[in-house]
């Protein structure tokens, strides 16, 4: 098995802050994505921050905000990553929620 060729990339969060995106796909990998939705008591919720981490080394992959319908997508991920996703309520009325063992498809 060949090691993936990781490249440093830049990504912009909707607030305008630029964060380094640590993991990208190598030349022999097809880019993959993860997607999901944020809900608060069963209703689509956009007032949150979504943080995506690499499970292997706890490295931050991306921080983003969900769309108006509560959905989010992170594209351009290496197929070999295993991730976990944490969503934080901007209003701080609810605890953070986590989805573990997320694999790009």
N, C-alpha and C positions, 0 to 999 in steps of 0.2 A: 504494500500500500504506500503510495507516494504522499509525502507531506503536502498540505495545502499551501499555496503561495498567497499569504496574507499581505494586503496592502493597506496603508493608512489612508483614510478618506475623511472628508469634512461633511458634516450634515448640519442643517439649520433647523432649529426648533422654532415653532410658530411665534415665539416671543422675540425672535431675531437673534438670540444668542447662538453662537457657533460652537459645537462640541465635536471633538474627534470621534469618528466612528471607527472602532478598533478592528472590526472584522469585515472583510469583504470576500468575494469568491475568487479562487485562483483560476488560471487559464483552463484547467481541465475540469472545472466544476460548473454546472448550470446554476445560475442564481435562483434562489428560492425566496419564499416569503413566509411571514406569519401574519395572521389576521385574527381579529376578535372584536368583541364589543363590551362596552362598559354599561352596566345597569345598576341602578340604585333602587332597591325594593321592587325589582321587576320592570322598571321603566328605564328607557334609554337615557343615558346621562353623559353630558359632555364636560361638566365642570370637574375634571380630574386630570391628573398627570399619570402617564404610563411610562414606566421604566423597564427596559429589557436588558437582562444580564446574561452573560455566558456562565453556565453552571460550572464548567471545568475550573475556571480561575476567578469567578466572581467579578469579571470585568464588565463595566458598563458598555453596552452596545449602542443604545439609543434612548433618548427621552423624547416623548411626544405628547400631544394632546389629541383626544379623540375628535372625530368629526361631529357635526351637529346632531347626527343620529346615534352617537355613542360608539361608532365603529372606528377601528384603527387598522393600519396595514404597515408593516415594516418590510421593505423589499431589498433585494440584493444581498441576501444572507447565504453563507456557505451551507451546503447541504449536510455537512458533518457536525454542525453545532447542535448542542443541547442547551436550551435556554430556560430561564424562568422570567415571568412577567409580573410586575408589581404595579397595582393601581392605587393612587392616593386621592382621597376626596379633598378638593380645594377648600371646601367649607369646614373641614375638620370635624364633621359630625359623626363620621363613620371611620372605623379602623381600616387600614390598608388591606387589600386582598391580593392573594398571590396565586398564580397558575404555574405549577412546576412541571418539568420534563416536557417542555414545548420544543418540537422539532420542526424546522422549516420544511415546507412542502412546495 
